């Protein structure tokens, strides 16, 4: 009978929460006090998938939580509302020179219309 180190128990809920917080493999192993090899083998045994696939799935809960927080913050923060508008609604800031160019083009069109050139 071989004598080895006692088997480490990994709490699945804690593991999944750490994935949701976007912790790296090494941060998770440090928190759980296991080696990377142990965690990788545990993922394969528990989920039937390699760590990278499990992490990709379980981190989605963290994205959802972050997105919810951002939308709540946007109700109080104009900067966050603007940022979200740019990310999700395709809104952009035109710089000063672009606005000036657009204004001049509009003025030119208006003059052409007034003079019957258009």
Biopython code that builds the backbone (N, CA, C, O; Angstrom):
import numpy as np
from Bio.PDB.StructureBuilder import StructureBuilder

atoms = [
    (1, "UNK", "N", (0.849, -1.177, 0.000)),
    (1, "UNK", "CA", (0.000, 0.000, 0.000)),
    (1, "UNK", "C", (0.895, 1.242, 0.000)),
    (1, "UNK", "O", (1.771, 1.404, 0.850)),
    (2, "UNK", "N", (0.649, 2.092, -0.964)),
    (2, "UNK", "CA", (1.427, 3.323, -1.072)),
    (2, "UNK", "C", (0.837, 4.389, -0.162)),
    (2, "UNK", "O", (-0.379, 4.546, -0.047)),
    (3, "UNK", "N", (1.722, 5.096, 0.464)),
    (3, "UNK", "CA", (1.280, 6.184, 1.332)),
    (3, "UNK", "C", (1.627, 7.489, 0.628)),
    (3, "UNK", "O", (2.773, 7.707, 0.236)),
    (4, "UNK", "N", (0.659, 8.330, 0.475)),
    (4, "UNK", "CA", (0.883, 9.603, -0.194)),
    (4, "UNK", "C", (0.239, 10.731, 0.589)),
    (4, "UNK", "O", (-0.218, 10.561, 1.720)),
    (5, "UNK", "N", (0.221, 11.838, -0.026)),
    (5, "UNK", "CA", (-0.407, 12.994, 0.603)),
    (5, "UNK", "C", (-1.907, 12.771, 0.695)),
    (5, "UNK", "O", (-2.481, 12.088, -0.153)),
    (6, "UNK", "N", (-2.547, 13.333, 1.706)),
    (6, "UNK", "CA", (-4.005, 13.207, 1.796)),
    (6, "UNK", "C", (-4.662, 13.897, 0.596)),
    (6, "UNK", "O", (-4.176, 14.917, 0.106)),
    (7, "UNK", "N", (-5.751, 13.332, 0.144)),
    (7, "UNK", "CA", (-6.466, 13.882, -1.001)),
    (7, "UNK", "C", (-7.060, 15.238, -0.638)),
    (7, "UNK", "O", (-7.691, 15.397, 0.408)),
    (8, "UNK", "N", (-6.846, 16.214, -1.522)),
    (8, "UNK", "CA", (-7.403, 17.558, -1.316)),
    (8, "UNK", "C", (-8.836, 17.587, -1.823)),
    (8, "UNK", "O", (-9.118, 17.128, -2.929)),
    (9, "UNK", "N", (-9.722, 18.116, -1.030)),
    (9, "UNK", "CA", (-11.110, 18.290, -1.444)),
    (9, "UNK", "C", (-11.266, 19.701, -1.994)),
    (9, "UNK", "O", (-10.827, 20.668, -1.371)),
    (10, "UNK", "N", (-11.883, 19.816, -3.145)),
    (10, "UNK", "CA", (-12.117, 21.118, -3.773)),
    (10, "UNK", "C", (-13.604, 21.394, -3.716)),
    (10, "UNK", "O", (-14.414, 20.588, -4.174)),
    (11, "UNK", "N", (-13.956, 22.528, -3.156)),
    (11, "UNK", "CA", (-15.360, 22.929, -3.051)),
    (11, "UNK", "C", (-15.803, 23.471, -4.410)),
    (11, "UNK", "O", (-15.301, 24.495, -4.874)),
    (12, "UNK", "N", (-16.737, 22.781, -5.035)),
    (12, "UNK", "CA", (-17.175, 23.131, -6.389)),
    (12, "UNK", "C", (-17.799, 24.525, -6.445)),
    (12, "UNK", "O", (-17.554, 25.267, -7.395)),
    (13, "UNK", "N", (-18.592, 24.888, -5.454)),
    (13, "UNK", "CA", (-19.226, 26.213, -5.461)),
    (13, "UNK", "C", (-18.182, 27.320, -5.349)),
    (13, "UNK", "O", (-18.282, 28.339, -6.032)),
    (14, "UNK", "N", (-17.186, 27.124, -4.495)),
    (14, "UNK", "CA", (-16.126, 28.133, -4.362)),
    (14, "UNK", "C", (-15.352, 28.233, -5.673)),
    (14, "UNK", "O", (-15.052, 29.333, -6.137)),
    (15, "UNK", "N", (-15.030, 27.087, -6.268)),
    (15, "UNK", "CA", (-14.326, 27.084, -7.555)),
    (15, "UNK", "C", (-15.106, 27.889, -8.591)),
    (15, "UNK", "O", (-14.531, 28.716, -9.299)),
    (16, "UNK", "N", (-16.413, 27.649, -8.681)),
    (16, "UNK", "CA", (-17.229, 28.343, -9.671)),
    (16, "UNK", "C", (-17.326, 29.839, -9.385)),
    (16, "UNK", "O", (-17.352, 30.646, -10.315)),
    (17, "UNK", "N", (-17.378, 30.212, -8.119)),
    (17, "UNK", "CA", (-17.397, 31.643, -7.776)),
    (17, "UNK", "C", (-16.087, 32.314, -8.166)),
    (17, "UNK", "O", (-16.088, 33.443, -8.657)),
    (18, "UNK", "N", (-14.974, 31.628, -7.951)),
    (18, "UNK", "CA", (-13.674, 32.187, -8.341)),
    (18, "UNK", "C", (-13.585, 32.357, -9.854)),
    (18, "UNK", "O", (-13.022, 33.338, -10.340)),
    (19, "UNK", "N", (-14.138, 31.404, -10.594)),
    (19, "UNK", "CA", (-14.185, 31.547, -12.060)),
    (19, "UNK", "C", (-15.030, 32.769, -12.430)),
    (19, "UNK", "O", (-14.666, 33.529, -13.327)),
    (20, "UNK", "N", (-16.153, 32.955, -11.740)),
    (20, "UNK", "CA", (-17.027, 34.091, -12.004)),
    (20, "UNK", "C", (-16.359, 35.421, -11.721)),
    (20, "UNK", "O", (-16.707, 36.440, -12.320)),
    (21, "UNK", "N", (-15.397, 35.412, -10.805)),
    (21, "UNK", "CA", (-14.636, 36.631, -10.494)),
    (21, "UNK", "C", (-13.459, 36.828, -11.452)),
    (21, "UNK", "O", (-12.653, 37.740, -11.273)),
    (22, "UNK", "N", (-13.366, 35.964, -12.473)),
    (22, "UNK", "CA", (-12.322, 36.034, -13.497)),
    (22, "UNK", "C", (-10.929, 35.749, -12.934)),
    (22, "UNK", "O", (-9.937, 36.235, -13.478)),
    (23, "UNK", "N", (-10.840, 34.970, -11.853)),
    (23, "UNK", "CA", (-9.541, 34.604, -11.294)),
    (23, "UNK", "C", (-8.795, 33.711, -12.283)),
    (23, "UNK", "O", (-9.407, 32.922, -13.003)),
    (24, "UNK", "N", (-7.486, 33.841, -12.311)),
    (24, "UNK", "CA", (-6.673, 32.995, -13.176)),
    (24, "UNK", "C", (-6.529, 31.610, -12.547)),
    (24, "UNK", "O", (-6.878, 31.399, -11.386)),
    (25, "UNK", "N", (-6.011, 30.681, -13.332)),
    (25, "UNK", "CA", (-5.759, 29.331, -12.831)),
    (25, "UNK", "C", (-4.903, 29.391, -11.570)),
    (25, "UNK", "O", (-5.186, 28.699, -10.592)),
    (26, "UNK", "N", (-3.873, 30.206, -11.590)),
    (26, "UNK", "CA", (-2.943, 30.255, -10.460)),
    (26, "UNK", "C", (-3.550, 30.971, -9.257)),
    (26, "UNK", "O", (-3.224, 30.639, -8.117)),
    (27, "UNK", "N", (-4.408, 31.927, -9.485)),
    (27, "UNK", "CA", (-5.116, 32.554, -8.359)),
    (27, "UNK", "C", (-6.075, 31.554, -7.711)),
    (27, "UNK", "O", (-6.198, 31.501, -6.488)),
    (28, "UNK", "N", (-6.742, 30.773, -8.537)),
    (28, "UNK", "CA", (-7.675, 29.764, -8.011)),
    (28, "UNK", "C", (-6.916, 28.708, -7.225)),
    (28, "UNK", "O", (-7.329, 28.324, -6.130)),
    (29, "UNK", "N", (-5.800, 28.237, -7.786)),
    (29, "UNK", "CA", (-5.037, 27.207, -7.077)),
    (29, "UNK", "C", (-4.468, 27.740, -5.776)),
    (29, "UNK", "O", (-4.412, 27.010, -4.787)),
    (30, "UNK", "N", (-4.049, 28.985, -5.755)),
    (30, "UNK", "CA", (-3.526, 29.570, -4.517)),
    (30, "UNK", "C", (-4.636, 29.667, -3.474)),
    (30, "UNK", "O", (-4.415, 29.353, -2.305)),
    (31, "UNK", "N", (-5.812, 30.094, -3.883)),
    (31, "UNK", "CA", (-6.930, 30.231, -2.952)),
    (31, "UNK", "C", (-7.355, 28.869, -2.402)),
    (31, "UNK", "O", (-7.623, 28.730, -1.209)),
    (32, "UNK", "N", (-7.413, 27.867, -3.281)),
    (32, "UNK", "CA", (-7.857, 26.533, -2.874)),
    (32, "UNK", "C", (-6.732, 25.698, -2.261)),
    (32, "UNK", "O", (-6.970, 24.610, -1.736)),
    (33, "UNK", "N", (-5.505, 26.219, -2.335)),
    (33, "UNK", "CA", (-4.320, 25.542, -1.797)),
    (33, "UNK", "C", (-4.129, 24.167, -2.430)),
    (33, "UNK", "O", (-3.934, 23.165, -1.742)),
    (34, "UNK", "N", (-4.192, 24.150, -3.771)),
    (34, "UNK", "CA", (-3.927, 22.935, -4.539)),
    (34, "UNK", "C", (-2.981, 23.294, -5.679)),
    (34, "UNK", "O", (-2.802, 24.467, -6.004)),
    (35, "UNK", "N", (-2.386, 22.288, -6.273)),
    (35, "UNK", "CA", (-1.511, 22.538, -7.415)),
    (35, "UNK", "C", (-2.357, 22.696, -8.680)),
    (35, "UNK", "O", (-3.526, 22.310, -8.719)),
    (36, "UNK", "N", (-1.743, 23.264, -9.696)),
    (36, "UNK", "CA", (-2.438, 23.423, -10.976)),
    (36, "UNK", "C", (-2.791, 22.052, -11.542)),
    (36, "UNK", "O", (-3.883, 21.864, -12.079)),
    (37, "UNK", "N", (-1.876, 21.097, -11.424)),
    (37, "UNK", "CA", (-2.149, 19.740, -11.921)),
    (37, "UNK", "C", (-3.345, 19.125, -11.214)),
    (37, "UNK", "O", (-4.173, 18.465, -11.841)),
    (38, "UNK", "N", (-3.436, 19.343, -9.898)),
    (38, "UNK", "CA", (-4.565, 18.803, -9.130)),
    (38, "UNK", "C", (-5.870, 19.419, -9.608)),
    (38, "UNK", "O", (-6.855, 18.706, -9.795)),
    (39, "UNK", "N", (-5.890, 20.734, -9.807)),
    (39, "UNK", "CA", (-7.113, 21.407, -10.234)),
    (39, "UNK", "C", (-7.513, 20.977, -11.651)),
    (39, "UNK", "O", (-8.692, 20.767, -11.935)),
    (40, "UNK", "N", (-6.541, 20.852, -12.513)),
    (40, "UNK", "CA", (-6.816, 20.424, -13.891)),
    (40, "UNK", "C", (-7.409, 19.022, -13.902)),
    (40, "UNK", "O", (-8.381, 18.756, -14.609)),
    (41, "UNK", "N", (-6.819, 18.126, -13.112)),
    (41, "UNK", "CA", (-7.341, 16.754, -13.028)),
    (41, "UNK", "C", (-8.737, 16.741, -12.401)),
    (41, "UNK", "O", (-9.602, 15.976, -12.826)),
    (42, "UNK", "N", (-8.954, 17.581, -11.397)),
    (42, "UNK", "CA", (-10.265, 17.672, -10.732)),
    (42, "UNK", "C", (-11.333, 18.144, -11.715)),
    (42, "UNK", "O", (-12.446, 17.617, -11.720)),
    (43, "UNK", "N", (-11.004, 19.130, -12.544)),
    (43, "UNK", "CA", (-11.963, 19.628, -13.543)),
    (43, "UNK", "C", (-12.335, 18.513, -14.513)),
    (43, "UNK", "O", (-13.507, 18.338, -14.845)),
    (44, "UNK", "N", (-11.345, 17.769, -14.961)),
    (44, "UNK", "CA", (-11.599, 16.677, -15.905)),
    (44, "UNK", "C", (-12.504, 15.629, -15.256)),
    (44, "UNK", "O", (-13.422, 15.114, -15.894)),
    (45, "UNK", "N", (-12.240, 15.315, -13.981)),
    (45, "UNK", "CA", (-13.031, 14.301, -13.275)),
    (45, "UNK", "C", (-14.434, 14.819, -12.950)),
    (45, "UNK", "O", (-15.410, 14.085, -13.102)),
    (46, "UNK", "N", (-14.546, 16.060, -12.509)),
    (46, "UNK", "CA", (-15.821, 16.620, -12.056)),
    (46, "UNK", "C", (-16.731, 17.014, -13.214)),
    (46, "UNK", "O", (-17.927, 16.721, -13.192)),
    (47, "UNK", "N", (-16.174, 17.675, -14.223)),
    (47, "UNK", "CA", (-16.981, 18.212, -15.314)),
    (47, "UNK", "C", (-16.838, 17.411, -16.614)),
    (47, "UNK", "O", (-17.647, 17.558, -17.531)),
    (48, "UNK", "N", (-15.812, 16.569, -16.687)),
    (48, "UNK", "CA", (-15.559, 15.840, -17.926)),
    (48, "UNK", "C", (-14.978, 16.726, -19.008)),
    (48, "UNK", "O", (-15.016, 16.382, -20.189)),
    (49, "UNK", "N", (-14.438, 17.872, -18.603)),
    (49, "UNK", "CA", (-13.879, 18.841, -19.547)),
    (49, "UNK", "C", (-12.548, 19.360, -19.016)),
    (49, "UNK", "O", (-12.306, 19.322, -17.810)),
    (50, "UNK", "N", (-11.679, 19.847, -19.909)),
    (50, "UNK", "CA", (-10.440, 20.456, -19.436)),
    (50, "UNK", "C", (-10.722, 21.782, -18.712)),
    (50, "UNK", "O", (-11.770, 22.399, -18.905)),
    (51, "UNK", "N", (-9.775, 22.199, -17.886)),
    (51, "UNK", "CA", (-9.937, 23.431, -17.102)),
    (51, "UNK", "C", (-10.344, 24.604, -17.988)),
    (51, "UNK", "O", (-11.253, 25.354, -17.632)),
    (52, "UNK", "N", (-9.691, 24.776, -19.130)),
    (52, "UNK", "CA", (-9.963, 25.950, -19.972)),
    (52, "UNK", "C", (-11.420, 26.007, -20.417)),
    (52, "UNK", "O", (-12.008, 27.088, -20.467)),
    (53, "UNK", "N", (-12.000, 24.874, -20.737)),
    (53, "UNK", "CA", (-13.413, 24.851, -21.155)),
    (53, "UNK", "C", (-14.329, 25.143, -19.967)),
    (53, "UNK", "O", (-15.287, 25.906, -20.089)),
    (54, "UNK", "N", (-14.029, 24.534, -18.817)),
    (54, "UNK", "CA", (-14.840, 24.775, -17.618)),
    (54, "UNK", "C", (-14.769, 26.246, -17.243)),
    (54, "UNK", "O", (-15.789, 26.865, -16.940)),
    (55, "UNK", "N", (-13.566, 26.805, -17.264)),
    (55, "UNK", "CA", (-13.385, 28.213, -16.911)),
    (55, "UNK", "C", (-14.175, 29.112, -17.858)),
    (55, "UNK", "O", (-14.828, 30.057, -17.416)),
    (56, "UNK", "N", (-14.119, 28.822, -19.154)),
    (56, "UNK", "CA", (-14.839, 29.626, -20.146)),
    (56, "UNK", "C", (-16.343, 29.622, -19.875)),
    (56, "UNK", "O", (-17.014, 30.635, -20.067)),
    (57, "UNK", "N", (-16.862, 28.495, -19.432)),
    (57, "UNK", "CA", (-18.294, 28.393, -19.132)),
    (57, "UNK", "C", (-18.634, 29.100, -17.831)),
    (57, "UNK", "O", (-19.581, 29.883, -17.772)),
    (58, "UNK", "N", (-17.865, 28.824, -16.797)),
    (58, "UNK", "CA", (-18.192, 29.326, -15.453)),
    (58, "UNK", "C", (-17.909, 30.815, -15.292)),
    (58, "UNK", "O", (-18.474, 31.451, -14.403)),
    (59, "UNK", "N", (-17.054, 31.380, -16.125)),
    (59, "UNK", "CA", (-16.769, 32.808, -15.987)),
    (59, "UNK", "C", (-17.915, 33.676, -16.509)),
    (59, "UNK", "O", (-17.970, 34.870, -16.217)),
    (60, "UNK", "N", (-18.824, 33.088, -17.274)),
    (60, "UNK", "CA", (-19.945, 33.841, -17.827)),
    (60, "UNK", "C", (-20.806, 34.475, -16.734)),
    (60, "UNK", "O", (-21.340, 35.568, -16.923)),
    (61, "UNK", "N", (-20.942, 33.800, -15.600)),
    (61, "UNK", "CA", (-21.718, 34.367, -14.487)),
    (61, "UNK", "C", (-21.090, 35.676, -14.022)),
    (61, "UNK", "O", (-21.800, 36.607, -13.641)),
    (62, "UNK", "N", (-19.780, 35.750, -14.051)),
    (62, "UNK", "CA", (-19.091, 36.984, -13.677)),
    (62, "UNK", "C", (-19.363, 38.106, -14.654)),
    (62, "UNK", "O", (-19.514, 39.259, -14.252)),
    (63, "UNK", "N", (-19.428, 37.777, -15.940)),
    (63, "UNK", "CA", (-19.738, 38.796, -16.942)),
    (63, "UNK", "C", (-21.142, 39.345, -16.722)),
    (63, "UNK", "O", (-21.370, 40.551, -16.824)),
    (64, "UNK", "N", (-22.070, 38.462, -16.424)),
    (64, "UNK", "CA", (-23.445, 38.881, -16.185)),
    (64, "UNK", "C", (-23.523, 39.815, -14.986)),
    (64, "UNK", "O", (-24.204, 40.839, -15.030)),
    (65, "UNK", "N", (-22.834, 39.461, -13.933)),
    (65, "UNK", "CA", (-22.824, 40.272, -12.725)),
    (65, "UNK", "C", (-22.190, 41.644, -12.987)),
    (65, "UNK", "O", (-22.699, 42.667, -12.530)),
    (66, "UNK", "N", (-21.091, 41.653, -13.715)),
    (66, "UNK", "CA", (-20.417, 42.909, -14.046)),
    (66, "UNK", "C", (-21.315, 43.797, -14.909)),
    (66, "UNK", "O", (-21.413, 45.003, -14.681)),
    (67, "UNK", "N", (-21.964, 43.191, -15.896)),
    (67, "UNK", "CA", (-22.849, 43.958, -16.769)),
    (67, "UNK", "C", (-23.998, 44.577, -15.956)),
    (67, "UNK", "O", (-24.352, 45.737, -16.166)),
    (68, "UNK", "N", (-24.568, 43.812, -15.042)),
    (68, "UNK", "CA", (-25.655, 44.315, -14.195)),
    (68, "UNK", "C", (-25.164, 45.518, -13.376)),
    (68, "UNK", "O", (-25.861, 46.527, -13.268)),
    (69, "UNK", "N", (-23.982, 45.405, -12.813)),
    (69, "UNK", "CA", (-23.416, 46.503, -12.024)),
    (69, "UNK", "C", (-23.189, 47.743, -12.883)),
    (69, "UNK", "O", (-23.437, 48.865, -12.441)),
    (70, "UNK", "N", (-22.721, 47.538, -14.106)),
    (70, "UNK", "CA", (-22.477, 48.674, -14.994)),
    (70, "UNK", "C", (-23.781, 49.401, -15.336)),
    (70, "UNK", "O", (-23.834, 50.631, -15.331)),
    (71, "UNK", "N", (-24.816, 48.637, -15.630)),
    (71, "UNK", "CA", (-26.091, 49.269, -15.961)),
    (71, "UNK", "C", (-26.668, 50.012, -14.768)),
    (71, "UNK", "O", (-27.271, 51.073, -14.932)),
    (72, "UNK", "N", (-26.490, 49.468, -13.573)),
    (72, "UNK", "CA", (-26.959, 50.174, -12.380)),
    (72, "UNK", "C", (-26.157, 51.447, -12.170)),
    (72, "UNK", "O", (-26.722, 52.479, -11.809)),
    (73, "UNK", "N", (-24.856, 51.392, -12.388)),
    (73, "UNK", "CA", (-24.001, 52.564, -12.242)),
    (73, "UNK", "C", (-24.351, 53.629, -13.278)),
    (73, "UNK", "O", (-24.249, 54.824, -12.999)),
    (74, "UNK", "N", (-24.761, 53.204, -14.468)),
    (74, "UNK", "CA", (-25.108, 54.156, -15.531)),
    (74, "UNK", "C", (-26.294, 55.029, -15.141)),
    (74, "UNK", "O", (-26.441, 56.130, -15.670)),
    (75, "UNK", "N", (-27.138, 54.567, -14.232)),
    (75, "UNK", "CA", (-28.269, 55.383, -13.777)),
    (75, "UNK", "C", (-27.807, 56.578, -12.956)),
    (75, "UNK", "O", (-28.537, 57.561, -12.827)),
    (76, "UNK", "N", (-26.605, 56.504, -12.400)),
    (76, "UNK", "CA", (-26.085, 57.578, -11.549)),
    (76, "UNK", "C", (-24.880, 58.284, -12.156)),
    (76, "UNK", "O", (-24.532, 59.389, -11.739)),
    (77, "UNK", "N", (-24.248, 57.661, -13.124)),
    (77, "UNK", "CA", (-23.007, 58.194, -13.671)),
    (77, "UNK", "C", (-23.151, 58.458, -15.169)),
    (77, "UNK", "O", (-23.347, 57.537, -15.963)),
    (78, "UNK", "N", (-23.052, 59.717, -15.529)),
    (78, "UNK", "CA", (-23.133, 60.079, -16.946)),
    (78, "UNK", "C", (-21.994, 59.436, -17.734)),
    (78, "UNK", "O", (-22.188, 58.994, -18.867)),
    (79, "UNK", "N", (-20.815, 59.386, -17.133)),
    (79, "UNK", "CA", (-19.663, 58.794, -17.824)),
    (79, "UNK", "C", (-19.926, 57.327, -18.166)),
    (79, "UNK", "O", (-19.603, 56.873, -19.264)),
    (80, "UNK", "N", (-20.507, 56.594, -17.228)),
    (80, "UNK", "CA", (-20.797, 55.183, -17.495)),
    (80, "UNK", "C", (-21.891, 55.058, -18.543)),
    (80, "UNK", "O", (-21.822, 54.181, -19.404)),
    (81, "UNK", "N", (-22.890, 55.912, -18.485)),
    (81, "UNK", "CA", (-23.967, 55.870, -19.479)),
    (81, "UNK", "C", (-23.404, 56.143, -20.874)),
    (81, "UNK", "O", (-23.787, 55.480, -21.839)),
    (82, "UNK", "N", (-22.507, 57.103, -20.982)),
    (82, "UNK", "CA", (-21.880, 57.422, -22.269)),
    (82, "UNK", "C", (-21.053, 56.240, -22.760)),
    (82, "UNK", "O", (-21.127, 55.864, -23.930)),
    (83, "UNK", "N", (-20.264, 55.658, -21.860)),
    (83, "UNK", "CA", (-19.426, 54.516, -22.231)),
    (83, "UNK", "C", (-20.290, 53.360, -22.723)),
    (83, "UNK", "O", (-19.984, 52.758, -23.753)),
    (84, "UNK", "N", (-21.355, 53.044, -22.009)),
    (84, "UNK", "CA", (-22.237, 51.951, -22.422)),
    (84, "UNK", "C", (-22.895, 52.259, -23.764)),
    (84, "UNK", "O", (-23.065, 51.365, -24.593)),
    (85, "UNK", "N", (-23.264, 53.523, -23.982)),
    (85, "UNK", "CA", (-23.841, 53.920, -25.261)),
    (85, "UNK", "C", (-22.873, 53.684, -26.408)),
    (85, "UNK", "O", (-23.270, 53.240, -27.486)),
    (86, "UNK", "N", (-21.612, 53.980, -26.172)),
    (86, "UNK", "CA", (-20.600, 53.746, -27.209)),
    (86, "UNK", "C", (-20.395, 52.257, -27.447)),
    (86, "UNK", "O", (-20.233, 51.824, -28.589)),
    (87, "UNK", "N", (-20.401, 51.471, -26.372)),
    (87, "UNK", "CA", (-20.154, 50.033, -26.496)),
    (87, "UNK", "C", (-21.313, 49.291, -27.148)),
    (87, "UNK", "O", (-21.103, 48.446, -28.018)),
    (88, "UNK", "N", (-22.530, 49.604, -26.732)),
    (88, "UNK", "CA", (-23.679, 48.808, -27.154)),
    (88, "UNK", "C", (-24.554, 49.467, -28.204)),
    (88, "UNK", "O", (-25.278, 48.778, -28.923)),
    (89, "UNK", "N", (-24.502, 50.793, -28.305)),
    (89, "UNK", "CA", (-25.389, 51.485, -29.232)),
    (89, "UNK", "C", (-24.653, 52.120, -30.405)),
    (89, "UNK", "O", (-25.270, 52.760, -31.257)),
    (90, "UNK", "N", (-23.347, 51.944, -30.449)),
    (90, "UNK", "CA", (-22.573, 52.477, -31.562)),
    (90, "UNK", "C", (-22.437, 53.992, -31.547)),
    (90, "UNK", "O", (-22.102, 54.594, -32.567)),
    (91, "UNK", "N", (-22.691, 54.607, -30.411)),
    (91, "UNK", "CA", (-22.577, 56.057, -30.313)),
    (91, "UNK", "C", (-21.097, 56.436, -30.294)),
    (91, "UNK", "O", (-20.258, 55.694, -29.784)),
    (92, "UNK", "N", (-20.794, 57.604, -30.860)),
    (92, "UNK", "CA", (-19.403, 58.054, -30.914)),
    (92, "UNK", "C", (-19.313, 59.516, -30.563)),
    (92, "UNK", "O", (-20.301, 60.248, -30.613)),
    (93, "UNK", "N", (-18.118, 59.929, -30.208)),
    (93, "UNK", "CA", (-17.815, 61.346, -30.021)),
    (93, "UNK", "C", (-17.161, 61.826, -31.300)),
    (93, "UNK", "O", (-16.200, 61.222, -31.777)),
    (94, "UNK", "N", (-17.680, 62.913, -31.860)),
    (94, "UNK", "CA", (-16.991, 63.518, -32.988)),
    (94, "UNK", "C", (-16.065, 64.564, -32.404)),
    (94, "UNK", "O", (-16.435, 65.310, -31.498)),
    (95, "UNK", "N", (-14.872, 64.606, -32.928)),
    (95, "UNK", "CA", (-13.959, 65.616, -32.414)),
    (95, "UNK", "C", (-14.325, 66.991, -32.985)),
    (95, "UNK", "O", (-15.131, 67.096, -33.910)),
    (96, "UNK", "N", (-13.731, 68.018, -32.431)),
    (96, "UNK", "CA", (-14.044, 69.404, -32.793)),
    (96, "UNK", "C", (-13.905, 69.629, -34.297)),
    (96, "UNK", "O", (-14.777, 70.242, -34.912)),
    (97, "UNK", "N", (-12.820, 69.141, -34.894)),
    (97, "UNK", "CA", (-12.561, 69.421, -36.307)),
    (97, "UNK", "C", (-13.556, 68.701, -37.201)),
    (97, "UNK", "O", (-13.943, 69.227, -38.244)),
    (98, "UNK", "N", (-13.963, 67.533, -36.816)),
    (98, "UNK", "CA", (-14.966, 66.808, -37.602)),
    (98, "UNK", "C", (-16.295, 67.554, -37.562)),
    (98, "UNK", "O", (-16.970, 67.685, -38.583)),
    (99, "UNK", "N", (-16.670, 68.045, -36.378)),
    (99, "UNK", "CA", (-17.923, 68.820, -36.259)),
    (99, "UNK", "C", (-17.848, 70.085, -37.100)),
    (99, "UNK", "O", (-18.814, 70.440, -37.774)),
    (100, "UNK", "N", (-16.700, 70.772, -37.066)),
    (100, "UNK", "CA", (-16.524, 72.003, -37.859)),
    (100, "UNK", "C", (-16.653, 71.691, -39.348)),
    (100, "UNK", "O", (-17.294, 72.431, -40.093)),
    (101, "UNK", "N", (-16.039, 70.592, -39.772)),
    (101, "UNK", "CA", (-16.104, 70.202, -41.178)),
    (101, "UNK", "C", (-17.553, 69.897, -41.573)),
    (101, "UNK", "O", (-18.006, 70.292, -42.647)),
    (102, "UNK", "N", (-18.269, 69.198, -40.704)),
    (102, "UNK", "CA", (-19.678, 68.892, -40.976)),
    (102, "UNK", "C", (-20.506, 70.167, -41.049)),
    (102, "UNK", "O", (-21.372, 70.292, -41.914)),
    (103, "UNK", "N", (-20.248, 71.118, -40.148)),
    (103, "UNK", "CA", (-20.988, 72.382, -40.140)),
    (103, "UNK", "C", (-20.723, 73.160, -41.426)),
    (103, "UNK", "O", (-21.653, 73.696, -42.027)),
    (104, "UNK", "N", (-19.459, 73.225, -41.852)),
    (104, "UNK", "CA", (-19.122, 73.952, -43.079)),
    (104, "UNK", "C", (-19.782, 73.301, -44.296)),
    (104, "UNK", "O", (-20.276, 74.001, -45.180)),
    (105, "UNK", "N", (-19.793, 71.981, -44.345)),
    (105, "UNK", "CA", (-20.430, 71.275, -45.456)),
    (105, "UNK", "C", (-21.924, 71.572, -45.486)),
    (105, "UNK", "O", (-22.499, 71.757, -46.559)),
    (106, "UNK", "N", (-22.546, 71.619, -44.331)),
    (106, "UNK", "CA", (-23.971, 71.928, -44.236)),
    (106, "UNK", "C", (-24.237, 73.370, -44.692)),
    (106, "UNK", "O", (-25.189, 73.621, -45.430)),
    (107, "UNK", "N", (-23.406, 74.303, -44.258)),
    (107, "UNK", "CA", (-23.556, 75.702, -44.677)),
    (107, "UNK", "C", (-23.437, 75.827, -46.198)),
    (107, "UNK", "O", (-24.200, 76.558, -46.829)),
    (108, "UNK", "N", (-22.476, 75.109, -46.779)),
    (108, "UNK", "CA", (-22.276, 75.150, -48.226)),
    (108, "UNK", "C", (-23.508, 74.603, -48.949)),
    (108, "UNK", "O", (-23.953, 75.187, -49.937)),
    (109, "UNK", "N", (-24.058, 73.500, -48.473)),
    (109, "UNK", "CA", (-25.263, 72.917, -49.075)),
    (109, "UNK", "C", (-26.432, 73.895, -48.977)),
    (109, "UNK", "O", (-27.190, 74.058, -49.934)),
    (110, "UNK", "N", (-26.578, 74.546, -47.818)),
    (110, "UNK", "CA", (-27.679, 75.501, -47.633)),
    (110, "UNK", "C", (-27.548, 76.661, -48.618)),
    (110, "UNK", "O", (-28.543, 77.103, -49.192)),
    (111, "UNK", "N", (-26.325, 77.153, -48.814)),
    (111, "UNK", "CA", (-26.106, 78.250, -49.760)),
    (111, "UNK", "C", (-26.437, 77.805, -51.187)),
    (111, "UNK", "O", (-27.043, 78.554, -51.953)),
    (112, "UNK", "N", (-26.040, 76.600, -51.528)),
    (112, "UNK", "CA", (-26.344, 76.086, -52.862)),
    (112, "UNK", "C", (-27.844, 75.965, -53.089)),
    (112, "UNK", "O", (-28.340, 76.279, -54.171)),
    (113, "UNK", "N", (-28.554, 75.519, -52.085)),
    (113, "UNK", "CA", (-30.006, 75.386, -52.188)),
    (113, "UNK", "C", (-30.640, 76.772, -52.343)),
    (113, "UNK", "O", (-31.528, 76.969, -53.172)),
    (114, "UNK", "N", (-30.166, 77.738, -51.524)),
    (114, "UNK", "CA", (-30.724, 79.096, -51.581)),
    (114, "UNK", "C", (-30.473, 79.741, -52.943)),
    (114, "UNK", "O", (-31.308, 80.503, -53.433)),
    (115, "UNK", "N", (-29.328, 79.440, -53.555)),
    (115, "UNK", "CA", (-28.979, 80.058, -54.827)),
    (115, "UNK", "C", (-29.491, 79.229, -56.011)),
    (115, "UNK", "O", (-29.265, 79.583, -57.168)),
    (116, "UNK", "N", (-30.180, 78.127, -55.709)),
    (116, "UNK", "CA", (-30.756, 77.309, -56.767)),
    (116, "UNK", "C", (-29.744, 76.489, -57.521)),
    (116, "UNK", "O", (-30.021, 76.030, -58.629)),
    (117, "UNK", "N", (-28.580, 76.295, -56.945)),
    (117, "UNK", "CA", (-27.523, 75.531, -57.611)),
    (117, "UNK", "C", (-27.665, 74.037, -57.358)),
    (117, "UNK", "O", (-26.956, 73.242, -57.975)),
    (118, "UNK", "N", (-28.526, 73.656, -56.503)),
    (118, "UNK", "CA", (-28.617, 72.249, -56.127)),
    (118, "UNK", "C", (-29.869, 71.638, -56.620)),
    (118, "UNK", "O", (-30.109, 70.452, -56.393)),
]
sb = StructureBuilder()
sb.init_structure("model")
sb.init_model(0)
sb.init_chain("A")
sb.init_seg("    ")
for serial, (resi, resn, name, xyz) in enumerate(atoms, 1):
    if name == "N":
        sb.init_residue(resn, " ", resi, " ")
    sb.init_atom(name, np.array(xyz, "f"), 0.0, 1.0, " ", f" {name:<3s}", serial, name[0])
structure = sb.get_structure()
